[in-house]
Amino acid sequence: MERDFSTNEKEEGEKSSGSDNRRMYIIVAVAYFVALVLIVFEVIGGGLKNIIYYVSGRYVLLLAAALVIFAEESLKSLRFVVAARLRGYRLSPFRALEAHFSSLFVGMLTPAFSGAVPTAAAVIGDSTRAPPSDALSIAMAATFADSMLPALASIYFALPEVPRSAIVVVIAVLVIVTWAVVLSSSLLERIMGGLAKFMGSRAASLVREETESFRRSLEGIVTSRRTVTLIVLISVTSYVIEALSLLVITRGGLAGFVRDFGALMMSYVGGNLPTPGGEVGVEYSLSLLLSGREAVLWRVAYIIVAMVPAVLINKIISSYVDYGSAVYSHYKSLLGAGRRQGQT
């Protein structure tokens, strides 16, 4: 697959229609996010009135925690720059910032944060013109760090809290096993081979080729000692800073910081529950080591930061539409070429 993954020129009428559709998507996305936030407030605090009661008189603490969270989320975006560089693409820190905060926003809207990776891949692919396998592997490199590192740490912090923390331990083990499958060529080949049986021969071959291309690309990132060291350092530093945002609220000193760090790691694992943004799972994990008030205040601060990327909705939708069109056209041409070769 060639590196130049540019889109075809669009007709003026298509641009106008696309613009109208994007406005509609923006309105729907904003309305959905507002509704989701209200639902989240109902779940974690018993309603908007209770949330207001919780934060009343603590606005400075809330703002301080939100600023710390914003800082560490900004730092995390550098992982995309590092991963892209290894794959031979130049991704500016600003574009990486767009990709990360776009994925944060969409992740909060989707079950188990599942929309974060495709969103980051779309923004990265649209910015670098990288083919889907590379764009996805760059996006997944950050997810790999945010899955494996917290999973390993969560087992350490959750075991003393068993049986209350049993769900966290189970999910952490499942996360580790899932990544082992993703990075295993033989296991992934069997899974994709089974799915390919329901497709035509050319489509099945294309799926296998792209899956293996993605796996090799991701494996190249996570097995590069220099790259993975940088990604781990950035990730761990961001987790320490994020734990400080909890310390701002809990004010527990050094011993409290260790507890807060453990609660944070378990919240990453709990966020894998199939609810929008991992809701309930995140709060449950936090409450294993924190008080209900502390968990609610921190979660509100996090939601405030997650709302900031709403200003990027147009960028998110444009990336999905433009890059998605390029991907569709590319694969359509490959399938068409395969059929023509089969006929000859």
C-alpha positions in Angstrom: 0.0 0.0 0.0 1.4 3.4 -0.9 2.1 6.1 1.6 0.3 8.8 -0.4 -3.2 8.2 0.8 -4.9 11.4 -0.6 -8.5 11.9 -1.3 -10.2 12.4 -4.6 -11.4 15.9 -5.4 -15.1 16.4 -4.6 -17.8 18.1 -6.6 -19.1 21.4 -5.3 -22.6 20.0 -4.8 -21.1 17.2 -2.7 -19.2 19.7 -0.6 -22.4 21.7 0.0 -24.4 18.5 0.9 -21.5 17.4 3.2 -21.5 20.7 4.9 -25.2 20.5 5.7 -24.8 16.9 7.0 -21.9 18.0 9.2 -24.0 20.7 10.8 -26.6 18.1 11.6 -24.0 15.8 13.1 -22.7 18.6 15.3 -26.1 19.4 16.6 -26.9 15.8 17.3 -23.4 15.2 19.0 -23.8 18.2 21.3 -27.3 17.3 22.3 -26.3 13.7 22.9 -23.3 14.8 25.0 -25.4 17.2 27.1 -28.0 14.4 27.7 -25.2 12.0 28.6 -23.7 14.4 31.1 -27.0 14.8 32.8 -27.4 11.0 32.9 -23.9 10.6 34.3 -24.6 13.2 37.0 -27.7 11.2 37.9 -25.7 8.0 38.2 -22.7 9.3 40.1 -24.3 11.9 42.3 -28.0 11.3 42.4 -29.0 14.1 40.1 -27.9 17.6 39.0 -29.1 19.2 42.3 -26.9 16.8 44.3 -23.9 17.5 42.1 -24.4 21.2 42.6 -24.5 20.5 46.4 -21.3 18.4 46.2 -19.3 21.1 44.3 -20.8 24.1 46.1 -18.0 26.0 47.8 -15.4 23.8 46.2 -15.2 25.5 42.8 -11.5 26.4 43.2 -10.6 22.8 44.0 -12.7 21.6 41.0 -11.1 24.1 38.7 -7.6 23.3 39.9 -8.2 19.5 39.4 -9.6 20.2 35.9 -6.5 22.2 35.0 -4.2 19.4 36.2 -6.3 16.9 34.2 -6.1 19.1 31.1 -2.3 19.3 31.5 -1.8 15.5 31.7 -4.2 14.8 28.8 -2.2 17.3 26.7 1.0 15.5 27.6 -0.5 12.1 26.6 -1.0 13.4 23.0 2.8 13.3 22.5 2.6 9.6 22.3 1.0 9.9 18.9 3.9 12.0 17.7 6.4 9.4 18.9 4.5 6.5 17.4 3.9 8.3 14.1 7.6 9.2 13.8 8.5 5.5 14.1 6.1 4.6 11.2 7.7 7.4 9.1 5.0 10.1 9.4 5.4 13.6 10.6 2.6 14.5 13.0 2.8 17.9 14.6 2.2 18.3 18.3 -0.8 20.5 17.5 -2.4 17.8 15.3 -1.6 15.2 17.9 -3.4 17.4 20.5 -6.4 17.5 18.2 -6.4 13.8 17.8 -6.1 13.1 21.5 -8.8 15.5 22.7 -11.1 14.5 19.8 -10.7 10.8 20.9 -11.4 11.9 24.6 -14.6 13.6 23.6 -15.9 10.8 21.4 -14.7 8.2 23.9 -16.9 9.7 26.6 -19.9 9.2 24.3 -19.3 5.6 23.4 -19.5 2.3 25.3 -16.2 1.4 27.1 -14.6 4.4 25.4 -14.7 2.4 22.2 -15.0 5.5 19.9 -11.7 6.9 21.1 -9.4 4.7 18.8 -11.3 5.1 15.5 -11.6 8.9 16.1 -7.9 9.3 16.8 -7.1 7.1 13.8 -9.3 9.3 11.6 -7.8 12.5 12.7 -4.2 11.1 12.5 -4.9 9.6 9.1 -6.5 12.8 7.8 -3.5 14.8 9.0 -0.7 12.5 7.8 -2.4 10.7 4.9 -1.3 7.4 6.4 -3.1 4.3 5.3 -5.7 2.8 7.7 -3.4 0.1 9.1 -0.7 2.7 10.1 -3.2 5.3 11.3 -4.9 2.7 13.4 -1.7 1.3 14.8 -0.5 4.8 15.8 -3.8 5.4 17.6 -3.7 1.9 19.2 -0.2 2.5 20.6 -1.5 5.0 23.1 -4.5 2.7 23.9 -2.0 -0.2 24.4 -0.2 1.9 27.1 -3.4 3.0 28.7 -4.7 -0.6 28.9 -1.7 -2.7 29.8 0.0 -0.3 32.3 -3.1 0.3 34.4 -4.2 -3.3 34.1 -0.9 -4.5 35.6 -0.9 -1.8 38.3 -4.6 -2.5 39.1 -4.0 -6.1 39.9 -1.5 -5.0 42.5 -3.8 -2.4 44.1 -7.0 -4.5 43.7 -5.9 -7.8 45.2 -5.9 -6.5 48.8 -9.5 -5.3 48.3 -10.9 -8.6 47.1 -13.7 -9.6 47.1 -15.0 -6.0 46.6 -12.5 -5.4 43.8 -13.0 -8.8 42.1 -14.5 -7.2 39.0 -11.5 -5.0 38.5 -9.1 -8.0 38.8 -11.2 -10.0 36.2 -11.3 -7.1 33.8 -7.6 -6.4 34.2 -6.8 -10.1 33.3 -9.1 -9.9 30.3 -7.4 -6.8 29.1 -4.0 -8.4 29.3 -5.3 -11.5 27.4 -7.0 -9.4 24.7 -3.7 -7.6 23.9 -1.9 -10.9 23.8 -4.4 -12.0 21.2 -4.1 -8.8 19.2 -0.3 -9.1 19.1 -0.3 -12.8 18.3 -0.2 -13.4 14.5 -1.5 -17.0 14.8 -4.5 -16.2 17.1 -5.5 -13.1 15.1 -5.2 -15.1 11.8 -7.6 -17.7 13.1 -10.1 -15.1 14.3 -10.0 -13.1 11.1 -10.0 -16.3 9.0 -13.3 -17.3 10.7 -14.8 -13.9 9.8 -13.5 -14.1 6.3 -15.6 -17.2 5.6 -18.6 -15.0 5.4 -17.0 -12.8 2.7 -16.1 -13.2 -0.9 -12.6 -14.6 -1.7 -11.2 -11.2 -2.7 -12.7 -9.4 0.3 -11.5 -12.2 2.6 -8.0 -11.8 1.2 -8.1 -8.1 1.6 -9.2 -8.4 5.3 -6.4 -10.8 6.0 -3.8 -8.5 4.3 -5.0 -5.4 6.2 -5.2 -7.2 9.5 -1.7 -8.5 9.2 -0.5 -5.1 8.0 -2.0 -3.5 11.1 -0.6 -6.2 13.4 2.9 -5.8 12.0 2.6 -2.0 12.3 1.5 -2.1 15.9 4.0 -4.8 16.8 6.8 -2.6 15.2 5.8 0.2 17.6 5.4 -1.8 20.8 8.6 -3.8 20.2 10.8 -0.8 19.4 12.7 -0.3 22.6 13.3 3.4 22.1 9.7 4.2 21.0 8.0 2.1 23.7 10.3 3.5 26.4 9.2 7.1 25.4 5.6 6.1 25.3 5.8 4.4 28.7 7.6 7.4 30.2 5.0 9.8 28.8 2.2 7.6 30.1 3.6 7.1 33.6 4.4 10.8 33.9 0.8 11.6 32.9 -0.6 9.1 35.4 1.4 10.7 38.2 0.2 14.2 37.2 -3.4 12.8 36.9 -3.1 11.3 40.4 -2.1 14.8 41.6 -5.5 16.0 40.3 -7.1 13.5 42.7 -4.7 14.7 45.5 -6.0 18.2 45.0 -9.4 17.0 46.0 -8.5 14.4 48.6 -5.6 16.3 50.2 -4.2 13.1 51.7 -0.5 13.8 51.6 2.1 11.3 50.5 0.2 8.2 51.8 -2.9 9.6 50.2 -1.1 10.1 46.9 -0.3 6.4 46.7 -4.0 5.6 47.4 -5.1 8.1 44.8 -2.7 6.6 42.3 -4.1 3.1 42.9 -7.7 4.4 42.6 -6.8 6.1 39.3 -5.2 3.0 37.8 -8.3 0.9 38.8 -10.6 3.5 37.2 -8.8 3.0 33.9 -9.7 -0.7 34.1 -13.2 -0.1 35.3 -13.7 2.2 32.3 -13.8 -1.0 30.1 -17.4 -1.6 31.1 -19.7 -1.3 28.1 -21.3 1.9 29.1 -20.7 5.4 27.6 -17.3 6.6 28.8 -17.1 3.5 31.1 -19.7 5.1 33.4 -20.4 3.2 36.6 -17.2 1.1 36.1 -15.1 4.2 36.7 -17.0 5.4 39.7 -17.1 1.8 41.2 -13.3 1.5 40.8 -12.7 4.9 42.3 -14.9 4.2 45.3 -12.9 1.1 46.2 -10.2 3.5 47.7 -11.9 6.9 47.8 -15.0 8.3 49.5 -18.1 8.9 47.4 -17.7 12.6 47.6 -14.1 12.5 46.4 -15.0 10.2 43.5 -17.9 12.5 42.4 -15.8 15.7 42.6 -13.0 14.2 40.6 -15.3 12.7 38.0 -17.0 16.1 37.6 -13.6 17.7 37.0 -12.8 15.0 34.4 -16.1 15.6 32.6 -15.4 19.3 32.5 -12.2 18.6 30.6 -13.9 16.1 28.4 -16.4 18.8 27.4 -13.7 21.2 26.2 -13.1 19.2 22.9 -16.7 20.0 21.9 -15.1 22.9 20.0 -13.4 20.3 17.8 -16.6 18.6 16.7 -16.3 20.1 13.2 -12.7 18.8 13.0 -13.8 15.3 14.2 -16.7 15.0 11.7 -14.5 16.4 8.9 -11.8 13.8 9.6 -14.4 11.0 9.7 -16.0 12.1 6.5 -12.9 13.0 4.5 -10.6 10.2 5.7 -13.5 7.7 5.6 -14.2 8.6 2.0 -10.6 8.1 1.1 -10.5 4.7 2.8 -13.8 3.7 1.2 -12.6 4.7 -2.3 -9.3 3.0 -1.8 -10.7 -0.3 -0.7 -13.4 -0.2 -3.4 -10.8 0.3 -6.1 -8.7 -2.7 -4.6 -11.8 -4.9 -4.6 -12.7 -3.8 -8.1 -9.2 -4.5 -9.4 -9.3 -8.0 -7.8 -12.6 -8.8 -9.5 -11.2 -7.6 -12.9 -8.1 -9.8 -12.4 -10.3 -12.8 -11.5 -12.4 -12.3 -14.7 -9.3 -12.2 -16.9 
